Amino acid sequence: MKCKLAILALMIYNMISGQDLKIEFNQLNMFEGETINNVPNQEKDVIYGKTLEWVAYNFRNTESVIQSSVENKMLRFQGVSNSIITSKFYTYGLSYLIQIDIKDEKVKYHVYDINSIAANGVKYDIELSLLYYGDSKKKKHLDKVQKMKNEINIELNNIYDNYIDFLLNDTTNDNW
């Protein structure tokens, strides 16, 4: 019986987590990404509660990161990741907004307003960073832009995968 439940859980997880968050340039040349996922057998109030719990576990100060919320419908919060974008002399973090829209058995995960952030806390638009990133040789510059895009995709997909995993699995941890 446990084996059948484990196989069913794995199938559901693969069905839902198979959708990667793809970060692309929008019309304004800024990075953003969005995906919609099914969350089987979970009503919107349960999903909303789990989303709040996930934010509390994964972000330092829940009250300071939550930008806006509509109970059982939407949650928007700000995040910062350290040491994501590397250049010849500096390492930058990443700041972003995540908005999660919630319906019964469904979430829309949207990440946007993605910027690099220096160690001193100053934000830089990714669009501007791309203009000045690297040297004047076009091939090297394009390679560095692609590397930056890959680093951003990896970090934001890790956060997204962590969220989906949290939604789908029993989050109680009584064995500590």
Backbone as CSV, one residue per row, in Angstrom:
resi,resn,N_x,N_y,N_z,CA_x,CA_y,CA_z,C_x,C_y,C_z
1,MET,0.823,-1.198,0.000,0.000,0.000,0.000,0.871,1.268,0.000
2,LYS,1.911,1.281,0.860,2.802,2.434,0.910,3.508,2.633,-0.422
3,CYS,3.846,1.536,-1.070,4.526,1.611,-2.361,3.620,2.263,-3.405
4,LYS,2.342,1.872,-3.410,1.386,2.454,-4.363,1.203,3.947,-4.114
5,LEU,1.129,4.335,-2.826,0.992,5.757,-2.496,2.236,6.531,-2.920
6,ALA,3.409,5.938,-2.714,4.651,6.601,-3.101,4.719,6.782,-4.611
7,ILE,4.296,5.767,-5.366,4.298,5.865,-6.828,3.312,6.926,-7.285
8,LEU,2.132,6.953,-6.681,1.125,7.960,-7.030,1.643,9.365,-6.720
9,ALA,2.260,9.540,-5.563,2.813,10.859,-5.203,3.897,11.274,-6.177
10,LEU,4.746,10.333,-6.570,5.809,10.625,-7.530,5.230,11.014,-8.890
11,MET,4.179,10.311,-9.323,3.539,10.639,-10.608,2.949,12.041,-10.567
12,ILE,2.272,12.368,-9.481,1.671,13.706,-9.352,2.772,14.757,-9.325
13,TYR,3.832,14.500,-8.559,4.936,15.450,-8.475,5.561,15.675,-9.849
14,ASN,5.810,14.601,-10.591,6.400,14.733,-11.926,5.479,15.474,-12.870
15,MET,4.167,15.239,-12.749,3.204,15.922,-13.602,3.237,17.431,-13.342
16,ILE,3.327,17.802,-12.069,3.280,19.217,-11.729,4.640,19.872,-11.874
17,SER,5.675,19.233,-11.373,6.979,19.888,-11.377,7.659,19.815,-12.731
18,GLY,7.064,19.125,-13.677,7.645,19.032,-15.000,7.650,20.354,-15.735
19,GLN,6.906,21.326,-15.258,6.837,22.624,-15.902,7.888,23.538,-15.279
20,ASP,8.916,23.819,-16.046,9.944,24.734,-15.557,9.465,26.164,-15.669
21,LEU,10.023,26.987,-14.819,9.811,28.423,-14.895,10.828,28.948,-15.889
22,LYS,10.380,29.462,-17.003,11.293,29.930,-18.037,11.394,31.449,-17.950
23,ILE,12.600,31.919,-17.648,12.854,33.354,-17.522,13.292,33.868,-18.885
24,GLU,12.564,34.852,-19.394,12.845,35.421,-20.716,12.779,36.941,-20.634
25,PHE,13.257,37.587,-21.682,13.092,39.034,-21.784,11.656,39.347,-22.193
26,ASN,11.041,40.351,-21.558,9.717,40.805,-21.987,9.880,41.930,-23.015
27,GLN,8.785,42.606,-23.350,8.816,43.669,-24.364,9.688,44.849,-23.939
28,LEU,9.897,45.014,-22.642,10.706,46.123,-22.134,12.166,45.721,-21.902
29,ASN,12.555,44.564,-22.435,13.906,44.016,-22.256,14.256,43.766,-20.796
30,MET,13.294,43.388,-20.009,13.513,43.017,-18.616,13.185,41.532,-18.476
31,PHE,13.884,40.848,-17.583,13.613,39.443,-17.336,12.314,39.268,-16.566
32,GLU,11.553,38.227,-16.925,10.411,37.795,-16.133,10.038,36.385,-16.546
33,GLY,9.268,35.715,-15.704,8.824,34.363,-16.014,7.504,34.069,-15.348
34,GLU,6.747,33.151,-15.954,5.434,32.805,-15.421,5.101,31.370,-15.804
35,THR,4.452,30.676,-14.901,3.954,29.339,-15.199,2.705,29.086,-14.362
36,ILE,1.841,28.225,-14.875,0.613,27.842,-14.180,0.711,26.358,-13.874
37,ASN,0.368,25.993,-12.633,0.451,24.600,-12.216,-0.837,24.131,-11.573
38,ASN,-1.158,22.878,-11.808,-2.259,22.228,-11.110,-1.753,21.754,-9.757
39,VAL,-2.588,21.894,-8.753,-2.295,21.397,-7.412,-3.483,20.524,-7.018
40,PRO,-3.424,19.241,-7.373,-4.583,18.357,-7.205,-5.073,18.272,-5.761
41,ASN,-6.383,18.290,-5.624,-7.066,18.058,-4.345,-6.736,19.073,-3.270
42,GLN,-6.397,20.302,-3.664,-6.147,21.341,-2.672,-6.999,22.560,-3.003
43,GLU,-7.797,22.959,-2.029,-8.635,24.143,-2.185,-7.782,25.394,-2.025
44,LYS,-8.303,26.529,-2.513,-7.505,27.763,-2.510,-7.103,28.218,-1.118
45,ASP,-7.936,28.000,-0.101,-7.549,28.417,1.247,-6.384,27.588,1.778
46,VAL,-6.323,26.309,1.420,-5.207,25.452,1.833,-3.932,25.878,1.100
47,ILE,-4.050,26.126,-0.201,-2.892,26.559,-0.992,-2.369,27.894,-0.459
48,TYR,-3.270,28.814,-0.162,-2.871,30.121,0.364,-2.131,29.960,1.691
49,GLY,-2.669,29.136,2.586,-2.020,28.897,3.879,-0.645,28.279,3.719
50,LYS,-0.517,27.307,2.804,0.789,26.685,2.563,1.765,27.687,1.941
51,THR,1.249,28.572,1.094,2.107,29.585,0.479,2.657,30.539,1.539
52,LEU,1.793,30.978,2.453,2.258,31.831,3.563,3.294,31.104,4.419
53,GLU,3.052,29.831,4.677,3.985,29.035,5.469,5.326,28.903,4.742
54,TRP,5.288,28.674,3.427,6.511,28.561,2.639,7.314,29.866,2.685
55,VAL,6.619,31.001,2.546,7.303,32.296,2.624,7.956,32.450,4.001
56,ALA,7.249,32.066,5.056,7.795,32.177,6.408,9.049,31.320,6.583
57,TYR,9.073,30.134,6.003,10.237,29.246,6.126,11.408,29.695,5.260
58,ASN,11.144,30.359,4.142,12.193,30.610,3.157,12.672,32.050,3.055
59,PHE,12.013,32.976,3.721,12.419,34.375,3.670,12.570,34.879,5.103
60,ARG,13.532,35.751,5.331,13.938,36.119,6.686,12.841,36.757,7.520
61,ASN,12.149,37.729,6.977,11.150,38.462,7.742,9.876,38.553,6.910
62,THR,8.951,37.684,7.199,7.732,37.577,6.393,7.015,38.916,6.259
63,GLU,6.905,39.653,7.354,6.182,40.923,7.316,6.848,41.944,6.408
64,SER,8.175,41.922,6.328,8.859,42.916,5.501,8.913,42.517,4.023
65,VAL,8.818,41.231,3.707,8.916,40.836,2.296,7.576,40.828,1.584
66,ILE,6.475,40.633,2.316,5.162,40.607,1.668,4.777,42.027,1.263
67,GLN,4.597,42.215,-0.031,4.250,43.519,-0.590,2.740,43.726,-0.636
68,SER,2.011,42.642,-0.933,0.567,42.746,-1.089,-0.039,41.355,-0.983
69,SER,-1.281,41.306,-0.503,-1.974,40.016,-0.454,-3.475,40.232,-0.483
70,VAL,-4.152,39.266,-1.051,-5.605,39.180,-1.010,-5.886,37.774,-0.508
71,GLU,-6.477,37.671,0.667,-6.628,36.375,1.316,-7.249,35.337,0.389
72,ASN,-6.595,34.198,0.315,-7.007,33.036,-0.482,-6.990,33.270,-1.993
73,LYS,-6.426,34.399,-2.446,-6.404,34.675,-3.888,-5.022,35.020,-4.429
74,MET,-4.242,35.824,-3.693,-2.983,36.315,-4.253,-2.027,36.692,-3.140
75,LEU,-0.739,36.454,-3.419,0.312,36.868,-2.512,1.470,37.381,-3.358
76,ARG,1.953,38.595,-3.054,3.098,39.187,-3.762,4.166,39.513,-2.731
77,PHE,5.393,39.065,-2.994,6.463,39.302,-2.039,7.780,39.516,-2.759
78,GLN,8.704,40.138,-2.040,10.016,40.474,-2.588,11.055,39.507,-2.043
79,GLY,11.977,39.122,-2.903,13.048,38.240,-2.479,14.399,38.759,-2.929
80,VAL,15.435,38.325,-2.230,16.810,38.653,-2.589,17.627,37.378,-2.443
81,SER,18.410,37.069,-3.455,19.340,35.940,-3.406,20.753,36.496,-3.498
82,ASN,21.654,35.925,-2.743,23.030,36.413,-2.705,23.921,35.684,-3.699
83,SER,24.927,36.392,-4.188,26.020,35.812,-4.991,25.533,34.965,-6.159
84,ILE,24.712,35.539,-7.006,24.166,34.812,-8.140,24.887,35.175,-9.425
85,ILE,25.073,36.461,-9.663,25.650,36.935,-10.917,27.112,37.278,-10.672
86,THR,27.995,36.680,-11.448,29.413,36.945,-11.259,29.982,37.647,-12.485
87,SER,30.853,38.590,-12.230,31.576,39.256,-13.307,33.058,39.138,-12.984
88,LYS,33.870,39.819,-13.744,35.317,39.699,-13.568,35.769,40.119,-12.163
89,PHE,35.178,41.174,-11.624,35.632,41.703,-10.352,34.594,41.650,-9.233
90,TYR,33.330,41.467,-9.566,32.278,41.576,-8.569,31.340,40.377,-8.622
91,THR,30.651,40.180,-7.509,29.566,39.206,-7.438,28.329,39.977,-7.002
92,TYR,27.254,39.768,-7.716,26.004,40.473,-7.433,24.942,39.493,-6.966
93,GLY,24.051,39.995,-6.163,22.878,39.237,-5.789,21.773,39.498,-6.796
94,LEU,20.621,38.984,-6.495,19.467,39.106,-7.379,18.280,39.522,-6.531
95,SER,17.579,40.567,-6.940,16.328,40.928,-6.264,15.189,40.697,-7.248
96,TYR,14.021,40.349,-6.722,12.901,39.986,-7.594,11.597,40.092,-6.809
97,LEU,10.511,40.180,-7.541,9.178,40.080,-6.966,8.557,38.781,-7.465
98,ILE,7.847,38.101,-6.582,7.096,36.901,-6.950,5.637,37.166,-6.611
99,GLN,4.778,36.927,-7.573,3.339,37.003,-7.320,2.751,35.630,-7.584
100,ILE,2.009,35.121,-6.601,1.361,33.829,-6.732,-0.138,34.064,-6.669
101,ASP,-0.808,33.786,-7.785,-2.270,33.864,-7.852,-2.812,32.467,-7.609
102,ILE,-3.889,32.392,-6.829,-4.360,31.107,-6.334,-5.833,30.902,-6.677
103,LYS,-6.135,29.710,-7.178,-7.507,29.237,-7.379,-7.569,27.824,-6.817
104,ASP,-8.763,27.279,-6.700,-8.866,25.885,-6.278,-8.066,25.012,-7.230
105,GLU,-7.172,24.213,-6.664,-6.356,23.239,-7.387,-5.424,23.841,-8.446
106,LYS,-5.099,25.149,-8.323,-4.263,25.780,-9.345,-3.533,26.992,-8.774
107,VAL,-2.270,27.170,-9.213,-1.510,28.379,-8.879,-0.867,28.936,-10.144
108,LYS,-0.795,30.257,-10.198,-0.022,30.937,-11.248,1.136,31.617,-10.538
109,TYR,2.346,31.233,-10.913,3.576,31.708,-10.289,4.238,32.656,-11.279
110,HIS,4.396,33.916,-10.880,4.941,34.941,-11.771,6.096,35.635,-11.045
111,VAL,7.280,35.612,-11.651,8.427,36.313,-11.087,8.822,37.433,-12.051
112,TYR,9.040,38.624,-11.511,9.304,39.798,-12.351,10.080,40.835,-11.546
113,ASP,10.320,41.983,-12.145,11.107,43.054,-11.526,12.429,42.484,-11.013
114,ILE,13.090,41.737,-11.898,14.337,41.056,-11.572,15.497,42.022,-11.805
115,ASN,16.272,42.260,-10.765,17.395,43.191,-10.831,18.614,42.578,-10.169
116,SER,19.789,43.041,-10.592,20.994,42.661,-9.858,21.121,43.636,-8.696
117,ILE,21.757,43.164,-7.633,21.905,43.996,-6.449,23.346,43.855,-5.937
118,ALA,23.980,44.986,-5.718,25.374,44.997,-5.270,25.449,44.710,-3.773
119,ALA,26.640,44.446,-3.296,26.851,44.152,-1.874,26.398,45.297,-0.978
120,ASN,26.439,46.529,-1.494,26.021,47.689,-0.699,24.509,47.919,-0.748
121,GLY,23.775,47.035,-1.437,22.321,47.126,-1.484,21.769,47.911,-2.653
122,VAL,22.609,48.473,-3.490,22.152,49.249,-4.642,21.660,48.298,-5.732
123,LYS,20.440,48.565,-6.236,19.866,47.741,-7.310,20.279,48.288,-8.669
124,TYR,20.516,47.371,-9.590,20.819,47.717,-10.976,19.859,46.964,-11.873
125,ASP,19.222,47.688,-12.801,18.363,47.003,-13.761,19.194,45.999,-14.542
126,ILE,18.652,44.819,-14.723,19.355,43.812,-15.521,19.587,44.361,-16.924
127,GLU,18.610,45.093,-17.453,18.738,45.662,-18.802,20.002,46.528,-18.892
128,LEU,20.237,47.379,-17.887,21.431,48.227,-17.889,22.685,47.392,-17.671
129,SER,22.592,46.388,-16.815,23.745,45.515,-16.581,24.176,44.838,-17.869
130,LEU,23.211,44.465,-18.696,23.539,43.779,-19.942,24.279,44.698,-20.901
131,LEU,23.955,45.990,-20.862,24.622,46.933,-21.755,26.089,47.099,-21.403
132,TYR,26.417,47.027,-20.115,27.779,47.290,-19.673,28.504,46.033,-19.216
133,TYR,27.894,44.906,-19.378,28.447,43.649,-18.895,29.557,43.173,-19.826
134,GLY,30.762,43.090,-19.332,31.849,42.550,-20.127,32.532,43.604,-20.974
135,ASP,33.385,43.125,-21.884,34.138,44.047,-22.718,33.435,44.283,-24.046
136,SER,34.094,45.025,-24.887,33.453,45.491,-26.114,33.393,44.424,-27.204
137,LYS,34.059,43.302,-27.038,34.011,42.262,-28.061,32.658,41.564,-28.007
138,LYS,31.948,41.617,-29.118,30.561,41.179,-29.143,30.380,39.711,-28.735
139,LYS,31.193,38.813,-29.235,31.042,37.389,-28.921,31.215,37.141,-27.429
140,LYS,32.257,37.726,-26.841,32.472,37.570,-25.408,31.304,38.163,-24.619
141,HIS,30.838,39.313,-25.066,29.720,39.968,-24.393,28.478,39.082,-24.431
142,LEU,28.162,38.523,-25.588,26.990,37.663,-25.717,27.133,36.399,-24.876
143,ASP,28.337,35.857,-24.809,28.579,34.687,-23.959,28.325,35.027,-22.492
144,LYS,28.761,36.199,-22.062,28.567,36.620,-20.679,27.088,36.881,-20.379
145,VAL,26.387,37.452,-21.354,24.949,37.681,-21.188,24.239,36.344,-21.041
146,GLN,24.601,35.363,-21.860,23.980,34.041,-21.773,24.305,33.378,-20.437
147,LYS,25.550,33.543,-19.977,25.936,32.982,-18.675,25.105,33.622,-17.561
148,MET,24.933,34.949,-17.623,24.126,35.649,-16.632,22.685,35.140,-16.656
149,LYS,22.127,34.992,-17.845,20.753,34.506,-17.985,20.625,33.095,-17.406
150,ASN,21.608,32.237,-17.655,21.585,30.878,-17.108,21.650,30.884,-15.588
151,GLU,22.502,31.737,-15.021,22.610,31.835,-13.564,21.288,32.289,-12.946
152,ILE,20.644,33.247,-13.581,19.349,33.741,-13.098,18.300,32.645,-13.207
153,ASN,18.258,31.954,-14.355,17.298,30.861,-14.542,17.470,29.773,-13.492
154,ILE,18.700,29.388,-13.221,18.953,28.328,-12.237,18.454,28.746,-10.860
155,GLU,18.809,29.950,-10.428,18.406,30.409,-9.099,16.888,30.507,-8.968
156,LEU,16.236,31.128,-9.940,14.785,31.322,-9.832,14.027,30.016,-10.001
157,ASN,14.547,29.070,-10.777,13.925,27.751,-10.884,14.104,26.947,-9.601
158,ASN,15.230,27.105,-8.914,15.403,26.434,-7.625,14.368,26.918,-6.614
159,ILE,14.115,28.208,-6.591,13.112,28.772,-5.679,11.729,28.257,-6.047
160,TYR,11.420,28.272,-7.326,10.127,27.790,-7.815,9.936,26.304,-7.486
161,ASP,10.940,25.480,-7.767,10.844,24.040,-7.480,10.642,23.796,-5.989
162,ASN,11.318,24.581,-5.163,11.156,24.464,-3.720,9.714,24.771,-3.315
163,TYR,9.128,25.787,-3.924,7.728,26.151,-3.622,6.774,25.027,-4.030
164,ILE,6.915,24.520,-5.245,6.016,23.461,-5.721,6.173,22.216,-4.857
165,ASP,7.401,21.866,-4.508,7.648,20.719,-3.646,6.961,20.909,-2.294
166,PHE,7.018,22.118,-1.758,6.385,22.428,-0.483,4.869,22.268,-0.572
167,LEU,4.286,22.709,-1.685,2.831,22.584,-1.860,2.379,21.132,-1.924
168,LEU,3.165,20.302,-2.574,2.732,18.942,-2.860,3.021,17.937,-1.762
169,ASN,3.945,18.256,-0.868,4.354,17.292,0.142,3.897,17.701,1.517
170,ASP,3.798,16.720,2.392,3.474,16.963,3.791,4.598,17.787,4.388
171,THR,4.270,18.975,4.877,5.295,19.899,5.343,5.564,19.801,6.842
172,THR,4.853,18.918,7.523,5.122,18.798,8.955,6.414,18.031,9.134
173,ASN,7.187,18.457,10.113,8.451,17.809,10.394,8.511,17.482,11.872
174,ASP,7.933,16.341,12.227,7.890,15.929,13.621,9.108,15.113,14.021
175,ASN,9.945,14.761,13.053,11.085,13.889,13.336,12.374,14.694,13.450
176,TRP,12.463,15.534,14.422,13.698,16.285,14.616,14.188,16.066,15.955
